[in-house]
Amino acid sequence: MLIHRAGAKVSVRDLDLASLASVRSFAEGMVGGGRPIGILVNNAGVMAPPRRVVSGDGFELQFAVNHLGHFALMAGLTPEASRRTFETAARDTPAIRATSLMVAARSAGLVVTRGL
């Protein structure tokens, strides 16, 4: 990011997608901070843990991270206040991008969704 836009302000924050409390805290901090979100990459995932692991909220870890965590994050970032943050970012940055490996894989023909 900084290579392509030297003056960019980049922030990195802690977020544990396996913890709904962590997701809620992160989303509230982002919305409450009032700073625009230029890029949000929902790309974290857990794949086939060798044994059954349960999140602190009692959900199977892979399901908690790959589905519930991402859903809760987007739900927390999309109330009216946060929508204004995204709209501000749309004016102040060249593009807002939300991406996923699944989107890229599907576009490349690596994921077949026919019949689902």
N, CA, C and O atoms as CSV, one atom per row, in Angstrom:
chain,resi,resn,atom,element,x,y,z
A,1,MET,N,N,0.829,-1.185,0.000
A,1,MET,CA,C,0.000,0.000,0.000
A,1,MET,C,C,0.871,1.245,0.000
A,1,MET,O,O,0.649,2.157,-0.797
A,2,LEU,N,N,1.856,1.293,0.883
A,2,LEU,CA,C,2.696,2.483,0.985
A,2,LEU,C,C,3.581,2.679,-0.241
A,2,LEU,O,O,3.981,3.803,-0.542
A,3,ILE,N,N,3.887,1.602,-0.945
A,3,ILE,CA,C,4.673,1.720,-2.173
A,3,ILE,C,C,3.871,2.459,-3.237
A,3,ILE,O,O,4.414,3.287,-3.968
A,4,HIS,N,N,2.574,2.157,-3.321
A,4,HIS,CA,C,1.727,2.760,-4.350
A,4,HIS,C,C,1.164,4.111,-3.947
A,4,HIS,O,O,0.772,4.906,-4.801
A,5,ARG,N,N,1.125,4.369,-2.655
A,5,ARG,CA,C,0.565,5.633,-2.173
A,5,ARG,C,C,1.355,6.066,-0.939
A,5,ARG,O,O,0.977,5.766,0.193
A,6,ALA,N,N,2.449,6.771,-1.176
A,6,ALA,CA,C,3.410,7.097,-0.124
A,6,ALA,C,C,2.794,7.815,1.070
A,6,ALA,O,O,3.242,7.608,2.198
A,7,GLY,N,N,1.802,8.635,0.865
A,7,GLY,CA,C,1.205,9.394,1.963
A,7,GLY,C,C,0.069,8.676,2.678
A,7,GLY,O,O,-0.577,9.253,3.552
A,8,ALA,N,N,-0.177,7.426,2.314
A,8,ALA,CA,C,-1.310,6.691,2.894
A,8,ALA,C,C,-1.128,6.487,4.388
A,8,ALA,O,O,-0.013,6.301,4.874
A,9,LYS,N,N,-2.233,6.526,5.102
A,9,LYS,CA,C,-2.228,6.218,6.534
A,9,LYS,C,C,-2.776,4.806,6.689
A,9,LYS,O,O,-3.953,4.550,6.431
A,10,VAL,N,N,-1.922,3.909,7.106
A,10,VAL,CA,C,-2.285,2.504,7.240
A,10,VAL,C,C,-2.301,2.162,8.723
A,10,VAL,O,O,-1.387,2.522,9.465
A,11,SER,N,N,-3.344,1.466,9.143
A,11,SER,CA,C,-3.382,1.032,10.542
A,11,SER,C,C,-3.614,-0.466,10.584
A,11,SER,O,O,-4.289,-1.034,9.725
A,12,VAL,N,N,-3.048,-1.087,11.589
A,12,VAL,CA,C,-3.213,-2.515,11.819
A,12,VAL,C,C,-3.779,-2.659,13.220
A,12,VAL,O,O,-3.272,-2.048,14.161
A,13,ARG,N,N,-4.815,-3.454,13.363
A,13,ARG,CA,C,-5.475,-3.621,14.662
A,13,ARG,C,C,-5.664,-5.096,14.968
A,13,ARG,O,O,-5.762,-5.930,14.068
A,14,ASP,N,N,-5.714,-5.394,16.251
A,14,ASP,CA,C,-5.946,-6.773,16.685
A,14,ASP,C,C,-7.404,-7.156,16.479
A,14,ASP,O,O,-8.318,-6.375,16.745
A,15,LEU,N,N,-7.596,-8.379,15.998
A,15,LEU,CA,C,-8.939,-8.914,15.811
A,15,LEU,C,C,-8.847,-10.427,15.852
A,15,LEU,O,O,-8.073,-11.023,15.104
A,16,ASP,N,N,-9.626,-11.049,16.715
A,16,ASP,CA,C,-9.703,-12.504,16.809
A,16,ASP,C,C,-11.066,-12.918,16.289
A,16,ASP,O,O,-12.068,-12.773,16.989
A,17,LEU,N,N,-11.115,-13.432,15.063
A,17,LEU,CA,C,-12.393,-13.809,14.460
A,17,LEU,C,C,-13.058,-14.988,15.150
A,17,LEU,O,O,-14.235,-15.254,14.907
A,18,ALA,N,N,-12.337,-15.695,16.000
A,18,ALA,CA,C,-12.926,-16.808,16.749
A,18,ALA,C,C,-13.662,-16.316,17.994
A,18,ALA,O,O,-14.343,-17.096,18.660
A,19,SER,N,N,-13.528,-15.034,18.311
A,19,SER,CA,C,-14.150,-14.458,19.505
A,19,SER,C,C,-15.148,-13.373,19.104
A,19,SER,O,O,-14.759,-12.331,18.576
A,20,LEU,N,N,-16.423,-13.617,19.353
A,20,LEU,CA,C,-17.433,-12.621,18.993
A,20,LEU,C,C,-17.256,-11.330,19.795
A,20,LEU,O,O,-17.588,-10.250,19.305
A,21,ALA,N,N,-16.740,-11.428,21.014
A,21,ALA,CA,C,-16.471,-10.218,21.811
A,21,ALA,C,C,-15.356,-9.397,21.157
A,21,ALA,O,O,-15.435,-8.169,21.112
A,22,SER,N,N,-14.328,-10.066,20.653
A,22,SER,CA,C,-13.244,-9.370,19.958
A,22,SER,C,C,-13.755,-8.703,18.687
A,22,SER,O,O,-13.388,-7.567,18.388
A,23,VAL,N,N,-14.592,-9.402,17.948
A,23,VAL,CA,C,-15.160,-8.843,16.716
A,23,VAL,C,C,-16.008,-7.622,17.035
A,23,VAL,O,O,-15.910,-6.600,16.357
A,24,ARG,N,N,-16.838,-7.726,18.066
A,24,ARG,CA,C,-17.700,-6.604,18.466
A,24,ARG,C,C,-16.846,-5.398,18.872
A,24,ARG,O,O,-17.120,-4.271,18.460
A,25,SER,N,N,-15.825,-5.637,19.670
A,25,SER,CA,C,-14.950,-4.560,20.123
A,25,SER,C,C,-14.242,-3.889,18.942
A,25,SER,O,O,-14.155,-2.663,18.874
A,26,PHE,N,N,-13.744,-4.703,18.025
A,26,PHE,CA,C,-13.078,-4.173,16.837
A,26,PHE,C,C,-14.030,-3.303,16.020
A,26,PHE,O,O,-13.692,-2.178,15.653
A,27,ALA,N,N,-15.222,-3.829,15.736
A,27,ALA,CA,C,-16.203,-3.095,14.923
A,27,ALA,C,C,-16.608,-1.787,15.608
A,27,ALA,O,O,-16.691,-0.745,14.957
A,28,GLU,N,N,-16.858,-1.840,16.911
A,28,GLU,CA,C,-17.227,-0.622,17.638
A,28,GLU,C,C,-16.103,0.407,17.584
A,28,GLU,O,O,-16.356,1.604,17.442
A,29,GLY,N,N,-14.863,-0.060,17.696
A,29,GLY,CA,C,-13.718,0.851,17.613
A,29,GLY,C,C,-13.588,1.491,16.241
A,29,GLY,O,O,-13.262,2.673,16.128
A,30,MET,N,N,-13.842,0.707,15.200
A,30,MET,CA,C,-13.765,1.245,13.843
A,30,MET,C,C,-14.880,2.254,13.581
A,30,MET,O,O,-14.637,3.329,13.034
A,31,VAL,N,N,-16.090,1.904,13.972
A,31,VAL,CA,C,-17.229,2.805,13.757
A,31,VAL,C,C,-17.070,4.056,14.622
A,31,VAL,O,O,-17.282,5.173,14.150
A,32,GLY,N,N,-16.700,3.866,15.879
A,32,GLY,CA,C,-16.558,4.990,16.800
A,32,GLY,C,C,-15.405,5.908,16.465
A,32,GLY,O,O,-15.424,7.088,16.814
A,33,GLY,N,N,-14.384,5.365,15.781
A,33,GLY,CA,C,-13.226,6.172,15.424
A,33,GLY,C,C,-13.511,7.180,14.334
A,33,GLY,O,O,-12.802,8.179,14.208
A,34,GLY,N,N,-14.551,6.929,13.536
A,34,GLY,CA,C,-14.949,7.867,12.502
A,34,GLY,C,C,-14.007,7.969,11.322
A,34,GLY,O,O,-14.241,8.770,10.417
A,35,ARG,N,N,-12.945,7.175,11.310
A,35,ARG,CA,C,-12.019,7.217,10.179
A,35,ARG,C,C,-12.548,6.333,9.059
A,35,ARG,O,O,-13.126,5.278,9.321
A,36,PRO,N,N,-12.357,6.750,7.828
A,36,PRO,CA,C,-12.851,5.947,6.705
A,36,PRO,C,C,-12.096,4.624,6.582
A,36,PRO,O,O,-10.916,4.534,6.923
A,37,ILE,N,N,-12.786,3.616,6.097
A,37,ILE,CA,C,-12.191,2.319,5.826
A,37,ILE,C,C,-11.969,2.263,4.330
A,37,ILE,O,O,-12.923,2.167,3.557
A,38,GLY,N,N,-10.707,2.325,3.918
A,38,GLY,CA,C,-10.399,2.330,2.487
A,38,GLY,C,C,-10.426,0.943,1.890
A,38,GLY,O,O,-10.935,0.751,0.786
A,39,ILE,N,N,-9.887,-0.019,2.602
A,39,ILE,CA,C,-9.840,-1.396,2.115
A,39,ILE,C,C,-10.122,-2.319,3.287
A,39,ILE,O,O,-9.541,-2.159,4.361
A,40,LEU,N,N,-10.990,-3.261,3.091
A,40,LEU,CA,C,-11.275,-4.283,4.095
A,40,LEU,C,C,-11.141,-5.626,3.413
A,40,LEU,O,O,-11.893,-5.929,2.485
A,41,VAL,N,N,-10.201,-6.430,3.856
A,41,VAL,CA,C,-9.963,-7.741,3.261
A,41,VAL,C,C,-10.452,-8.802,4.245
A,41,VAL,O,O,-9.843,-9.010,5.294
A,42,ASN,N,N,-11.544,-9.464,3.903
A,42,ASN,CA,C,-12.075,-10.566,4.717
A,42,ASN,C,C,-11.481,-11.853,4.157
A,42,ASN,O,O,-12.054,-12.481,3.267
A,43,ASN,N,N,-10.334,-12.230,4.687
A,43,ASN,CA,C,-9.618,-13.325,4.069
A,43,ASN,C,C,-9.080,-14.331,5.081
A,43,ASN,O,O,-8.415,-15.291,4.691
A,44,ALA,N,N,-9.345,-14.140,6.350
A,44,ALA,CA,C,-8.834,-15.066,7.355
A,44,ALA,C,C,-9.613,-16.361,7.309
A,44,ALA,O,O,-10.784,-16.379,6.930
A,45,GLY,N,N,-8.975,-17.424,7.688
A,45,GLY,CA,C,-9.687,-18.692,7.697
A,45,GLY,C,C,-8.924,-19.774,8.433
A,45,GLY,O,O,-7.704,-19.711,8.583
A,46,VAL,N,N,-9.663,-20.757,8.881
A,46,VAL,CA,C,-9.105,-21.945,9.522
A,46,VAL,C,C,-9.534,-23.122,8.666
A,46,VAL,O,O,-10.705,-23.225,8.298
A,47,MET,N,N,-8.614,-24.004,8.346
A,47,MET,CA,C,-8.949,-25.133,7.490
A,47,MET,C,C,-8.538,-26.443,8.151
A,47,MET,O,O,-7.360,-26.674,8.421
A,48,ALA,N,N,-9.511,-27.282,8.403
A,48,ALA,CA,C,-9.314,-28.663,8.857
A,48,ALA,C,C,-8.361,-28.798,10.040
A,48,ALA,O,O,-7.292,-29.393,9.905
A,49,PRO,N,N,-8.736,-28.252,11.202
A,49,PRO,CA,C,-7.887,-28.481,12.379
A,49,PRO,C,C,-7.739,-29.992,12.603
A,49,PRO,O,O,-8.676,-30.745,12.337
A,50,PRO,N,N,-6.586,-30.439,13.084
A,50,PRO,CA,C,-6.352,-31.878,13.237
A,50,PRO,C,C,-7.255,-32.554,14.265
A,50,PRO,O,O,-7.443,-33.770,14.236
A,51,ARG,N,N,-7.805,-31.762,15.164
A,51,ARG,CA,C,-8.754,-32.297,16.141
A,51,ARG,C,C,-9.840,-31.259,16.350
A,51,ARG,O,O,-9.673,-30.097,15.983
A,52,ARG,N,N,-10.948,-31.673,16.937
A,52,ARG,CA,C,-12.053,-30.738,17.175
A,52,ARG,C,C,-11.623,-29.689,18.185
A,52,ARG,O,O,-11.207,-30.010,19.299
A,53,VAL,N,N,-11.729,-28.439,17.781
A,53,VAL,CA,C,-11.405,-27.303,18.645
A,53,VAL,C,C,-12.639,-26.427,18.699
A,53,VAL,O,O,-13.283,-26.190,17.677
A,54,VAL,N,N,-12.972,-25.944,19.889
A,54,VAL,CA,C,-14.152,-25.116,20.081
A,54,VAL,C,C,-13.707,-23.705,20.455
A,54,VAL,O,O,-12.786,-23.526,21.252
A,55,SER,N,N,-14.366,-22.709,19.873
A,55,SER,CA,C,-14.054,-21.317,20.202
A,55,SER,C,C,-14.507,-21.000,21.619
A,55,SER,O,O,-15.226,-21.786,22.236
A,56,GLY,N,N,-14.093,-19.868,22.127
A,56,GLY,CA,C,-14.511,-19.434,23.456
A,56,GLY,C,C,-16.012,-19.235,23.569
A,56,GLY,O,O,-16.561,-19.251,24.671
A,57,ASP,N,N,-16.673,-19.049,22.446
A,57,ASP,CA,C,-18.128,-18.883,22.420
A,57,ASP,C,C,-18.865,-20.212,22.281
A,57,ASP,O,O,-20.095,-20.247,22.273
A,58,GLY,N,N,-18.096,-21.322,22.169
A,58,GLY,CA,C,-18.708,-22.641,22.112
A,58,GLY,C,C,-18.990,-23.180,20.718
A,58,GLY,O,O,-19.643,-24.213,20.573
A,59,PHE,N,N,-18.499,-22.484,19.684
A,59,PHE,CA,C,-18.701,-22.940,18.314
A,59,PHE,C,C,-17.461,-23.687,17.826
A,59,PHE,O,O,-16.345,-23.421,18.273
A,60,GLU,N,N,-17.676,-24.623,16.905
A,60,GLU,CA,C,-16.545,-25.307,16.296
A,60,GLU,C,C,-15.658,-24.239,15.649
A,60,GLU,O,O,-16.166,-23.344,14.974
A,61,LEU,N,N,-14.346,-24.326,15.847
A,61,LEU,CA,C,-13.428,-23.255,15.482
A,61,LEU,C,C,-13.482,-22.872,14.004
A,61,LEU,O,O,-13.532,-21.685,13.680
A,62,GLN,N,N,-13.472,-23.843,13.115
A,62,GLN,CA,C,-13.489,-23.530,11.683
A,62,GLN,C,C,-14.760,-22.770,11.320
A,62,GLN,O,O,-14.691,-21.794,10.573
A,63,PHE,N,N,-15.901,-23.185,11.822
A,63,PHE,CA,C,-17.173,-22.503,11.565
A,63,PHE,C,C,-17.162,-21.107,12.190
A,63,PHE,O,O,-17.624,-20.145,11.577
A,64,ALA,N,N,-16.633,-21.000,13.411
A,64,ALA,CA,C,-16.599,-19.710,14.109
A,64,ALA,C,C,-15.780,-18.680,13.340
A,64,ALA,O,O,-16.218,-17.543,13.163
A,65,VAL,N,N,-14.597,-19.072,12.885
A,65,VAL,CA,C,-13.709,-18.130,12.191
A,65,VAL,C,C,-14.172,-17.871,10.763
A,65,VAL,O,O,-14.306,-16.719,10.349
A,66,ASN,N,N,-14.415,-18.941,10.010
A,66,ASN,CA,C,-14.678,-18.805,8.580
A,66,ASN,C,C,-16.052,-18.237,8.248
A,66,ASN,O,O,-16.246,-17.676,7.169
A,67,HIS,N,N,-17.001,-18.377,9.160
A,67,HIS,CA,C,-18.366,-17.927,8.857
A,67,HIS,C,C,-18.877,-16.901,9.862
A,67,HIS,O,O,-19.177,-15.764,9.497
A,68,LEU,N,N,-18.976,-17.302,11.126
A,68,LEU,CA,C,-19.561,-16.400,12.121
A,68,LEU,C,C,-18.733,-15.139,12.329
A,68,LEU,O,O,-19.288,-14.045,12.438
A,69,GLY,N,N,-17.417,-15.279,12.384
A,69,GLY,CA,C,-16.555,-14.113,12.612
A,69,GLY,C,C,-16.683,-13.080,11.506
A,69,GLY,O,O,-16.825,-11.889,11.781
A,70,HIS,N,N,-16.635,-13.529,10.251
A,70,HIS,CA,C,-16.762,-12.609,9.119
A,70,HIS,C,C,-18.153,-11.978,9.077
A,70,HIS,O,O,-18.287,-10.781,8.823
A,71,PHE,N,N,-19.182,-12.781,9.323
A,71,PHE,CA,C,-20.547,-12.254,9.315
A,71,PHE,C,C,-20.712,-11.197,10.415
A,71,PHE,O,O,-21.251,-10.117,10.168
A,72,ALA,N,N,-20.248,-11.514,11.622
A,72,ALA,CA,C,-20.367,-10.568,12.737
A,72,ALA,C,C,-19.578,-9.291,12.466
A,72,ALA,O,O,-20.011,-8.199,12.832
A,73,LEU,N,N,-18.420,-9.430,11.824
A,73,LEU,CA,C,-17.616,-8.247,11.509
A,73,LEU,C,C,-18.354,-7.338,10.541
A,73,LEU,O,O,-18.469,-6.137,10.785
A,74,MET,N,N,-18.852,-7.893,9.455
A,74,MET,CA,C,-19.570,-7.059,8.487
A,74,MET,C,C,-20.849,-6.476,9.088
A,74,MET,O,O,-21.203,-5.331,8.807
A,75,ALA,N,N,-21.539,-7.262,9.914
A,75,ALA,CA,C,-22.752,-6.748,10.571
A,75,ALA,C,C,-22.403,-5.589,11.493
A,75,ALA,O,O,-23.156,-4.619,11.577
A,76,GLY,N,N,-21.287,-5.675,12.177
A,76,GLY,CA,C,-20.868,-4.606,13.082
A,76,GLY,C,C,-20.397,-3.360,12.364
A,76,GLY,O,O,-20.468,-2.259,12.911
A,77,LEU,N,N,-19.913,-3.525,11.135
A,77,LEU,CA,C,-19.403,-2.382,10.379
A,77,LEU,C,C,-20.455,-1.737,9.470
A,77,LEU,O,O,-20.175,-0.722,8.832
A,78,THR,N,N,-21.642,-2.303,9.403
A,78,THR,CA,C,-22.620,-1.767,8.465
A,78,THR,C,C,-23.807,-1.017,9.048
A,78,THR,O,O,-24.750,-0.746,8.305
A,79,PRO,N,N,-23.824,-0.660,10.337
A,79,PRO,CA,C,-24.926,0.203,10.779
A,79,PRO,C,C,-24.794,1.587,10.139
A,79,PRO,O,O,-23.805,1.870,9.462
A,80,GLU,N,N,-25.767,2.424,10.348
A,80,GLU,CA,C,-25.794,3.746,9.708
A,80,GLU,C,C,-24.491,4.516,9.915
A,80,GLU,O,O,-23.972,5.106,8.968
A,81,ALA,N,N,-23.959,4.521,11.123
A,81,ALA,CA,C,-22.731,5.281,11.392
A,81,ALA,C,C,-21.579,4.764,10.547
A,81,ALA,O,O,-20.809,5.550,9.996
A,82,SER,N,N,-21.461,3.482,10.444
A,82,SER,CA,C,-20.357,2.923,9.683
A,82,SER,C,C,-20.576,3.071,8.192
A,82,SER,O,O,-19.609,3.176,7.438
A,83,ARG,N,N,-21.820,3.082,7.749
A,83,ARG,CA,C,-22.094,3.300,6.331
A,83,ARG,C,C,-21.578,4.673,5.917
A,83,ARG,O,O,-21.044,4.840,4.821
A,84,ARG,N,N,-21.741,5.653,6.802
A,84,ARG,CA,C,-21.191,6.977,6.515
A,84,ARG,C,C,-19.677,6.897,6.391
A,84,ARG,O,O,-19.085,7.576,5.552
A,85,THR,N,N,-19.045,6.068,7.224
A,85,THR,CA,C,-17.594,5.904,7.144
A,85,THR,C,C,-17.205,5.349,5.784
A,85,THR,O,O,-16.248,5.832,5.180
A,86,PHE,N,N,-17.930,4.332,5.278
A,86,PHE,CA,C,-17.643,3.773,3.965
A,86,PHE,C,C,-17.891,4.810,2.870
A,86,PHE,O,O,-17.128,4.882,1.906
A,87,GLU,N,N,-18.954,5.618,3.005
A,87,GLU,CA,C,-19.246,6.636,2.003
A,87,GLU,C,C,-18.138,7.687,1.966
A,87,GLU,O,O,-17.754,8.153,0.893
A,88,THR,N,N,-17.627,8.059,3.143
A,88,THR,CA,C,-16.517,9.006,3.210
A,88,THR,C,C,-15.301,8.421,2.516
A,88,THR,O,O,-14.613,9.113,1.766
A,89,ALA,N,N,-15.036,7.142,2.770
A,89,ALA,CA,C,-13.894,6.492,2.137
A,89,ALA,C,C,-14.054,6.477,0.625
A,89,ALA,O,O,-13.070,6.618,-0.100
A,90,ALA,N,N,-15.274,6.309,0.141
A,90,ALA,CA,C,-15.506,6.274,-1.301
A,90,ALA,C,C,-15.140,7.602,-1.945
A,90,ALA,O,O,-14.668,7.640,-3.081
A,91,ARG,N,N,-15.358,8.686,-1.218
A,91,ARG,CA,C,-14.987,9.998,-1.748
A,91,ARG,C,C,-13.493,10.241,-1.649
A,91,ARG,O,O,-12.917,10.900,-2.514
A,92,ASP,N,N,-12.851,9.719,-0.603
A,92,ASP,CA,C,-11.460,10.047,-0.303
A,92,ASP,C,C,-10.436,9.059,-0.847
A,92,ASP,O,O,-9.242,9.356,-0.837
A,93,THR,N,N,-10.862,7.912,-1.312
A,93,THR,CA,C,-9.925,6.916,-1.819
A,93,THR,C,C,-10.347,6.489,-3.212
A,93,THR,O,O,-11.518,6.621,-3.568
A,94,PRO,N,N,-9.413,5.977,-4.012
A,94,PRO,CA,C,-9.759,5.586,-5.379
A,94,PRO,C,C,-10.810,4.487,-5.442
A,94,PRO,O,O,-11.644,4.494,-6.347
A,95,ALA,N,N,-10.792,3.551,-4.514
A,95,ALA,CA,C,-11.755,2.442,-4.575
A,95,ALA,C,C,-11.808,1.751,-3.221
A,95,ALA,O,O,-10.825,1.711,-2.481
A,96,ILE,N,N,-12.976,1.212,-2.919
A,96,ILE,CA,C,-13.126,0.367,-1.739
A,96,ILE,C,C,-13.202,-1.056,-2.247
A,96,ILE,O,O,-13.941,-1.352,-3.186
A,97,ARG,N,N,-12.445,-1.924,-1.634
A,97,ARG,CA,C,-12.414,-3.304,-2.091
A,97,ARG,C,C,-12.676,-4.248,-0.933
A,97,ARG,O,O,-12.047,-4.138,0.120
A,98,ALA,N,N,-13.592,-5.162,-1.123
A,98,ALA,CA,C,-13.779,-6.270,-0.191
A,98,ALA,C,C,-13.499,-7.513,-1.011
A,98,ALA,O,O,-14.065,-7.685,-2.090
A,99,THR,N,N,-12.651,-8.364,-0.523
A,99,THR,CA,C,-12.239,-9.493,-1.331
A,99,THR,C,C,-12.209,-10.777,-0.521
A,99,THR,O,O,-12.272,-10.757,0.709
A,100,SER,N,N,-12.115,-11.851,-1.202
A,100,SER,CA,C,-12.049,-13.160,-0.576
A,100,SER,C,C,-11.335,-14.095,-1.529
A,100,SER,O,O,-11.454,-13.960,-2.746
A,101,LEU,N,N,-10.597,-15.037,-0.981
A,101,LEU,CA,C,-9.971,-16.035,-1.837
A,101,LEU,C,C,-11.014,-16.829,-2.602
A,101,LEU,O,O,-10.769,-17.257,-3.729
A,102,MET,N,N,-12.181,-17.028,-1.992
A,102,MET,CA,C,-13.239,-17.770,-2.675
A,102,MET,C,C,-13.705,-17.033,-3.927
A,102,MET,O,O,-13.977,-17.664,-4.949
A,103,VAL,N,N,-13.800,-15.706,-3.860
A,103,VAL,CA,C,-14.201,-14.935,-5.030
A,103,VAL,C,C,-13.170,-15.111,-6.135
A,103,VAL,O,O,-13.523,-15.347,-7.290
A,104,ALA,N,N,-11.894,-14.997,-5.777
A,104,ALA,CA,C,-10.829,-15.159,-6.767
A,104,ALA,C,C,-10.811,-16.579,-7.325
A,104,ALA,O,O,-10.658,-16.777,-8.530
A,105,ALA,N,N,-10.966,-17.554,-6.451
A,105,ALA,CA,C,-10.952,-18.949,-6.894
A,105,ALA,C,C,-12.135,-19.246,-7.809
A,105,ALA,O,O,-11.993,-19.956,-8.804
A,106,ARG,N,N,-13.291,-18.707,-7.473
A,106,ARG,CA,C,-14.478,-18.929,-8.316
A,106,ARG,C,C,-14.272,-18.270,-9.677
A,106,ARG,O,O,-14.603,-18.852,-10.710
A,107,SER,N,N,-13.723,-17.051,-9.673
A,107,SER,CA,C,-13.473,-16.348,-10.934
A,107,SER,C,C,-12.494,-17.106,-11.817
A,107,SER,O,O,-12.596,-17.059,-13.043
A,108,ALA,N,N,-11.545,-17.805,-11.200
A,108,ALA,CA,C,-10.542,-18.572,-11.942
A,108,ALA,C,C,-11.066,-19.947,-12.344
A,108,ALA,O,O,-10.355,-20.720,-12.985
A,109,GLY,N,N,-12.309,-20.256,-11.968
A,109,GLY,CA,C,-12.886,-21.541,-12.317
A,109,GLY,C,C,-12.476,-22.668,-11.416
A,109,GLY,O,O,-12.679,-23.835,-11.751
A,110,LEU,N,N,-11.894,-22.339,-10.259
A,110,LEU,CA,C,-11.417,-23.377,-9.338
A,110,LEU,C,C,-12.507,-23.847,-8.371
A,110,LEU,O,O,-12.361,-24.886,-7.728
A,111,VAL,N,N,-13.595,-23.085,-8.270
A,111,VAL,CA,C,-14.703,-23.459,-7.379
A,111,VAL,C,C,-15.959,-23.587,-8.235
A,111,VAL,O,O,-16.325,-22.659,-8.958
A,112,VAL,N,N,-16.600,-24.717,-8.150
A,112,VAL,CA,C,-17.814,-24.957,-8.926
A,112,VAL,C,C,-19.005,-24.743,-7.989
A,112,VAL,O,O,-19.154,-25.446,-6.989
A,113,THR,N,N,-19.847,-23.768,-8.323
A,113,THR,CA,C,-21.015,-23.484,-7.473
A,113,THR,C,C,-22.298,-24.030,-8.077
A,113,THR,O,O,-23.354,-23.957,-7.449
A,114,ARG,N,N,-22.226,-24.573,-9.275
A,114,ARG,CA,C,-23.407,-25.137,-9.949
A,114,ARG,C,C,-23.946,-26.284,-9.118
A,114,ARG,O,O,-23.196,-27.183,-8.740
A,115,GLY,N,N,-25.217,-26.263,-8.836
A,115,GLY,CA,C,-25.853,-27.359,-8.090
A,115,GLY,C,C,-25.839,-27.175,-6.587
A,115,GLY,O,O,-26.307,-28.047,-5.856
A,116,LEU,N,N,-25.318,-26.072,-6.115
A,116,LEU,CA,C,-25.320,-25.849,-4.671
A,116,LEU,C,C,-26.690,-25.403,-4.199
A,116,LEU,O,O,-26.885,-25.166,-3.007
